[in-house]
Amino acid sequence: MFLGKLIEGVKGKIVAQTKLIEEKKAERFKQKQYKRFFVKPDDFKEGMAVINVREGRRVYQTYMYESGEILPLKLEYASQFENGLAKVETRRGRLCVIDKAGAMWDAYTEKLKNVNGNVVPVTEDSQEVKILRKLYKAPSEFKKLATKWFSDEMFIVSCVTQIEEGLKAKIDAGKVPSNFNEYVLKLKREIKEKIALEKEKVKIIEKRETDRKIERMNSERLLNEKKENEKRYLTKEFREI
């Protein structure tokens, strides 16, 4: 009994020492990165700071997390994060909205609109970005997402990321309910159930579409065979004239 407690105590000390060593390593790495990229704690907004990175003679921008880790992207322009998202311009000139996981979504779609009798081009957030902005402030909206969105796993990851970032912002602002732990567990359960349910629906839809495609291909094949048979018959009959 005593030996068991002694072993557990030693294990506990080793775990604590290992954790302390890892924390010190992480802090040294962070400070080294801050110094290397001229970053100060005040430069971070929503846990992200814009930094400059070199590639040959070119200078691009990207993001650094507070841990010192760097998002592996090189951008022509990177704005500060706001409500979990930031507007960026890629090296190819594409305007996008990026989340903290590094996923990119079209910043806007251009449409024609009638304004005072004149048809003019207007820009607005793409549907993906509209959803991501909404989820940051209203996590329960996830339950209303249409099945079609669940065929894109990266988008669903971005949705969950936005929900997490939005909840962190509520914690920082002191706007969480008294039963916060229960709320998070319930929300997590509902999200998992929604994802599982919609993925099954996606599978059914994809199978149905595959079956229809195969049916169309078979119909086309039979029709082509019929045409070829008729041509051969025609040729045979006319050769006997």
C-alpha positions as a Markdown table, in Angstrom:
| # | Residue | x | y | z |
|---|---|---|---|---|
| 1 | Met | 0.0 | 0.0 | 0.0 |
| 2 | Phe | 2.8 | 2.4 | 1.0 |
| 3 | Leu | 4.9 | 1.4 | -2.0 |
| 4 | Gly | 1.9 | 2.1 | -4.3 |
| 5 | Lys | 1.4 | 5.6 | -2.9 |
| 6 | Leu | 5.1 | 6.2 | -3.1 |
| 7 | Ile | 5.2 | 5.2 | -6.8 |
| 8 | Glu | 2.1 | 7.4 | -7.5 |
| 9 | Gly | 3.7 | 10.3 | -5.7 |
| 10 | Val | 6.9 | 9.9 | -7.8 |
| 11 | Lys | 4.9 | 9.7 | -11.0 |
| 12 | Gly | 3.0 | 12.9 | -10.0 |
| 13 | Lys | 6.3 | 14.8 | -9.5 |
| 14 | Ile | 7.7 | 13.6 | -12.8 |
| 15 | Val | 4.5 | 14.7 | -14.6 |
| 16 | Ala | 4.6 | 18.0 | -12.9 |
| 17 | Gln | 8.3 | 18.5 | -13.7 |
| 18 | Thr | 7.7 | 17.5 | -17.4 |
| 19 | Lys | 4.8 | 20.0 | -17.6 |
| 20 | Leu | 7.0 | 22.7 | -16.1 |
| 21 | Ile | 9.8 | 22.0 | -18.6 |
| 22 | Glu | 7.4 | 22.1 | -21.5 |
| 23 | Glu | 5.9 | 25.4 | -20.3 |
| 24 | Lys | 9.3 | 26.9 | -20.1 |
| 25 | Lys | 10.2 | 25.7 | -23.6 |
| 26 | Ala | 7.0 | 27.1 | -24.9 |
| 27 | Glu | 7.7 | 30.5 | -23.3 |
| 28 | Arg | 11.2 | 30.6 | -24.6 |
| 29 | Phe | 10.0 | 29.8 | -28.1 |
| 30 | Lys | 7.3 | 32.5 | -27.9 |
| 31 | Gln | 9.7 | 35.2 | -26.7 |
| 32 | Lys | 12.2 | 34.2 | -29.5 |
| 33 | Gln | 9.5 | 34.5 | -32.1 |
| 34 | Tyr | 8.3 | 37.8 | -30.7 |
| 35 | Lys | 11.8 | 39.2 | -31.0 |
| 36 | Arg | 12.5 | 37.7 | -34.4 |
| 37 | Phe | 9.3 | 39.2 | -35.9 |
| 38 | Phe | 9.3 | 42.5 | -33.9 |
| 39 | Val | 6.0 | 41.6 | -32.2 |
| 40 | Lys | 4.7 | 43.0 | -28.9 |
| 41 | Pro | 1.9 | 41.7 | -26.8 |
| 42 | Asp | -0.2 | 44.8 | -27.7 |
| 43 | Asp | 0.0 | 43.8 | -31.4 |
| 44 | Phe | -2.3 | 40.9 | -30.9 |
| 45 | Lys | -6.0 | 41.3 | -31.6 |
| 46 | Glu | -8.3 | 38.3 | -30.8 |
| 47 | Gly | -5.1 | 36.3 | -30.3 |
| 48 | Met | -3.6 | 37.0 | -33.7 |
| 49 | Ala | -0.9 | 39.5 | -34.9 |
| 50 | Val | -0.1 | 40.5 | -38.4 |
| 51 | Ile | 3.6 | 39.9 | -39.2 |
| 52 | Asn | 5.9 | 40.4 | -42.2 |
| 53 | Val | 7.7 | 37.4 | -43.7 |
| 54 | Arg | 10.4 | 37.4 | -46.4 |
| 55 | Glu | 10.6 | 35.1 | -49.5 |
| 56 | Gly | 13.7 | 36.1 | -51.4 |
| 57 | Arg | 13.4 | 39.9 | -52.1 |
| 58 | Arg | 9.6 | 39.9 | -51.5 |
| 59 | Val | 7.9 | 40.7 | -48.3 |
| 60 | Tyr | 4.6 | 39.2 | -47.5 |
| 61 | Gln | 2.2 | 39.2 | -44.6 |
| 62 | Thr | 0.8 | 36.4 | -42.4 |
| 63 | Tyr | -0.4 | 35.8 | -38.9 |
| 64 | Met | 1.2 | 34.8 | -35.6 |
| 65 | Tyr | -0.7 | 33.2 | -32.8 |
| 66 | Glu | 0.1 | 34.3 | -29.2 |
| 67 | Ser | 2.0 | 31.1 | -28.7 |
| 68 | Gly | 4.5 | 32.2 | -31.4 |
| 69 | Glu | 3.3 | 29.7 | -33.9 |
| 70 | Ile | 2.9 | 31.1 | -37.4 |
| 71 | Leu | 0.1 | 30.5 | -39.9 |
| 72 | Pro | 1.8 | 28.9 | -42.9 |
| 73 | Leu | 0.4 | 31.4 | -45.5 |
| 74 | Lys | 2.1 | 34.2 | -47.4 |
| 75 | Leu | -0.4 | 37.0 | -48.3 |
| 76 | Glu | -0.1 | 40.3 | -50.1 |
| 77 | Tyr | -2.3 | 41.9 | -47.4 |
| 78 | Ala | -3.6 | 40.7 | -44.1 |
| 79 | Ser | -6.0 | 42.8 | -41.9 |
| 80 | Gln | -6.6 | 42.4 | -38.2 |
| 81 | Phe | -9.1 | 39.8 | -37.0 |
| 82 | Glu | -12.5 | 40.9 | -36.1 |
| 83 | Asn | -15.2 | 38.5 | -34.7 |
| 84 | Gly | -13.0 | 35.5 | -35.6 |
| 85 | Leu | -12.5 | 36.5 | -39.3 |
| 86 | Ala | -10.0 | 38.7 | -41.2 |
| 87 | Lys | -10.0 | 40.0 | -44.8 |
| 88 | Val | -6.9 | 39.1 | -46.8 |
| 89 | Glu | -5.5 | 39.3 | -50.3 |
| 90 | Thr | -3.7 | 36.3 | -51.7 |
| 91 | Arg | -0.5 | 36.5 | -53.8 |
| 92 | Arg | -2.7 | 35.9 | -56.8 |
| 93 | Gly | -4.9 | 38.9 | -56.0 |
| 94 | Arg | -7.9 | 36.9 | -54.7 |
| 95 | Leu | -9.8 | 38.7 | -52.0 |
| 96 | Cys | -10.8 | 36.3 | -49.2 |
| 97 | Val | -12.0 | 36.0 | -45.7 |
| 98 | Ile | -9.9 | 33.8 | -43.5 |
| 99 | Asp | -10.6 | 32.1 | -40.1 |
| 100 | Lys | -8.2 | 31.3 | -37.4 |
| 101 | Ala | -7.7 | 27.8 | -38.7 |
| 102 | Gly | -6.3 | 29.3 | -42.0 |
| 103 | Ala | -9.3 | 28.3 | -44.1 |
| 104 | Met | -10.2 | 30.8 | -46.9 |
| 105 | Trp | -13.6 | 31.8 | -48.2 |
| 106 | Asp | -14.5 | 34.2 | -50.9 |
| 107 | Ala | -14.9 | 37.7 | -49.4 |
| 108 | Tyr | -17.9 | 38.6 | -51.4 |
| 109 | Thr | -20.0 | 37.9 | -54.5 |
| 110 | Glu | -20.8 | 40.6 | -57.0 |
| 111 | Lys | -24.4 | 41.0 | -58.1 |
| 112 | Leu | -26.4 | 43.4 | -60.3 |
| 113 | Lys | -29.0 | 45.4 | -58.4 |
| 114 | Asn | -31.6 | 48.0 | -59.4 |
| 115 | Val | -30.8 | 51.2 | -57.6 |
| 116 | Asn | -33.2 | 54.1 | -58.4 |
| 117 | Gly | -33.8 | 52.8 | -61.9 |
| 118 | Asn | -30.2 | 52.1 | -62.6 |
| 119 | Val | -28.6 | 48.6 | -62.7 |
| 120 | Val | -25.3 | 48.8 | -60.8 |
| 121 | Pro | -22.9 | 46.2 | -59.5 |
| 122 | Val | -22.9 | 45.7 | -55.7 |
| 123 | Thr | -20.8 | 43.4 | -53.5 |
| 124 | Glu | -21.8 | 41.5 | -50.4 |
| 125 | Asp | -20.5 | 38.7 | -48.3 |
| 126 | Ser | -20.6 | 35.3 | -49.8 |
| 127 | Gln | -23.1 | 32.8 | -48.2 |
| 128 | Glu | -20.2 | 31.0 | -46.4 |
| 129 | Val | -19.0 | 34.2 | -44.8 |
| 130 | Lys | -22.5 | 35.3 | -43.9 |
| 131 | Ile | -22.9 | 32.0 | -42.0 |
| 132 | Leu | -19.5 | 32.2 | -40.3 |
| 133 | Arg | -20.2 | 35.8 | -39.1 |
| 134 | Lys | -23.6 | 34.7 | -37.8 |
| 135 | Leu | -22.3 | 31.7 | -35.9 |
| 136 | Tyr | -19.7 | 33.8 | -34.1 |
| 137 | Lys | -22.5 | 35.6 | -32.2 |
| 138 | Ala | -25.3 | 33.0 | -32.4 |
| 139 | Pro | -23.9 | 29.4 | -32.0 |
| 140 | Ser | -27.4 | 27.9 | -32.0 |
| 141 | Glu | -27.8 | 28.9 | -35.7 |
| 142 | Phe | -25.6 | 25.9 | -36.5 |
| 143 | Lys | -28.7 | 23.7 | -36.0 |
| 144 | Lys | -30.4 | 25.5 | -38.9 |
| 145 | Leu | -27.7 | 24.8 | -41.5 |
| 146 | Ala | -29.0 | 23.2 | -44.6 |
| 147 | Thr | -27.8 | 19.7 | -45.6 |
| 148 | Lys | -25.8 | 21.0 | -48.6 |
| 149 | Trp | -23.2 | 22.7 | -46.4 |
| 150 | Phe | -22.2 | 19.4 | -44.8 |
| 151 | Ser | -20.7 | 18.0 | -48.0 |
| 152 | Asp | -17.8 | 20.4 | -47.4 |
| 153 | Glu | -15.9 | 19.2 | -44.3 |
| 154 | Met | -13.6 | 22.2 | -44.3 |
| 155 | Phe | -16.5 | 24.6 | -44.1 |
| 156 | Ile | -18.0 | 22.7 | -41.2 |
| 157 | Val | -14.6 | 22.8 | -39.4 |
| 158 | Ser | -14.6 | 26.6 | -40.0 |
| 159 | Cys | -18.2 | 26.8 | -38.5 |
| 160 | Val | -17.1 | 25.0 | -35.4 |
| 161 | Thr | -14.0 | 27.2 | -35.1 |
| 162 | Gln | -16.2 | 30.3 | -35.3 |
| 163 | Ile | -18.5 | 29.0 | -32.6 |
| 164 | Glu | -15.5 | 28.3 | -30.3 |
| 165 | Glu | -14.0 | 31.8 | -31.0 |
| 166 | Gly | -17.3 | 33.4 | -30.4 |
| 167 | Leu | -17.6 | 31.7 | -27.0 |
| 168 | Lys | -14.1 | 32.7 | -26.1 |
| 169 | Ala | -15.1 | 36.3 | -26.8 |
| 170 | Lys | -18.1 | 36.0 | -24.5 |
| 171 | Ile | -15.8 | 34.7 | -21.8 |
| 172 | Asp | -13.5 | 37.7 | -22.2 |
| 173 | Ala | -16.4 | 40.0 | -22.1 |
| 174 | Gly | -17.9 | 38.3 | -19.0 |
| 175 | Lys | -21.1 | 37.5 | -20.9 |
| 176 | Val | -21.5 | 33.8 | -20.1 |
| 177 | Pro | -24.4 | 32.2 | -18.4 |
| 178 | Ser | -24.0 | 31.0 | -14.8 |
| 179 | Asn | -24.5 | 27.4 | -16.1 |
| 180 | Phe | -21.8 | 27.9 | -18.7 |
| 181 | Asn | -20.3 | 24.3 | -18.4 |
| 182 | Glu | -23.7 | 22.7 | -18.9 |
| 183 | Tyr | -24.4 | 25.1 | -21.8 |
| 184 | Val | -21.1 | 24.1 | -23.5 |
| 185 | Leu | -21.8 | 20.4 | -23.1 |
| 186 | Lys | -25.3 | 20.7 | -24.4 |
| 187 | Leu | -24.1 | 22.8 | -27.4 |
| 188 | Lys | -21.3 | 20.3 | -28.1 |
| 189 | Arg | -23.8 | 17.4 | -28.0 |
| 190 | Glu | -26.2 | 19.2 | -30.4 |
| 191 | Ile | -23.4 | 20.1 | -32.8 |
| 192 | Lys | -22.1 | 16.4 | -32.9 |
| 193 | Glu | -25.7 | 15.1 | -33.4 |
| 194 | Lys | -26.3 | 17.7 | -36.2 |
| 195 | Ile | -23.1 | 16.8 | -38.0 |
| 196 | Ala | -23.8 | 13.0 | -37.7 |
| 197 | Leu | -27.4 | 13.4 | -39.0 |
| 198 | Glu | -26.5 | 15.7 | -41.9 |
| 199 | Lys | -23.5 | 13.6 | -43.0 |
| 200 | Glu | -25.9 | 10.6 | -43.3 |
| 201 | Lys | -28.2 | 12.7 | -45.4 |
| 202 | Val | -25.3 | 13.8 | -47.6 |
| 203 | Lys | -24.4 | 10.1 | -48.1 |
| 204 | Ile | -28.0 | 9.3 | -49.2 |
| 205 | Ile | -28.1 | 12.3 | -51.5 |
| 206 | Glu | -24.7 | 11.4 | -53.1 |
| 207 | Lys | -25.8 | 7.7 | -53.6 |
| 208 | Arg | -29.0 | 8.9 | -55.2 |
| 209 | Glu | -27.1 | 11.2 | -57.5 |
| 210 | Thr | -24.6 | 8.4 | -58.3 |
| 211 | Asp | -27.5 | 6.0 | -59.1 |
| 212 | Arg | -29.1 | 8.6 | -61.4 |
| 213 | Lys | -25.8 | 9.2 | -63.2 |
| 214 | Ile | -25.4 | 5.4 | -63.7 |
| 215 | Glu | -29.0 | 5.2 | -64.9 |
| 216 | Arg | -28.4 | 8.1 | -67.4 |
| 217 | Met | -25.2 | 6.5 | -68.6 |
| 218 | Asn | -26.9 | 3.1 | -69.1 |
| 219 | Ser | -29.8 | 4.8 | -71.0 |
| 220 | Glu | -27.3 | 6.6 | -73.2 |
| 221 | Arg | -25.4 | 3.4 | -73.9 |
| 222 | Leu | -28.6 | 1.6 | -74.8 |
| 223 | Leu | -29.7 | 4.4 | -77.1 |
| 224 | Asn | -26.3 | 4.5 | -78.8 |
| 225 | Glu | -26.4 | 0.7 | -79.3 |
| 226 | Lys | -29.9 | 1.1 | -80.8 |
| 227 | Lys | -28.7 | 3.7 | -83.2 |
| 228 | Glu | -25.7 | 1.7 | -84.3 |
| 229 | Asn | -27.9 | -1.4 | -84.9 |
| 230 | Glu | -30.2 | 0.7 | -87.0 |
| 231 | Lys | -27.3 | 2.0 | -89.0 |
| 232 | Arg | -25.9 | -1.5 | -89.6 |
| 233 | Tyr | -29.4 | -2.7 | -90.6 |
| 234 | Leu | -29.7 | 0.3 | -93.0 |
| 235 | Thr | -26.3 | -0.4 | -94.6 |
| 236 | Lys | -27.1 | -4.1 | -95.0 |
| 237 | Glu | -30.4 | -3.5 | -96.7 |
| 238 | Phe | -29.1 | -0.9 | -99.1 |
| 239 | Arg | -26.2 | -3.0 | -100.1 |
| 240 | Glu | -28.6 | -5.6 | -101.5 |
| 241 | Ile | -30.1 | -3.1 | -103.9 |
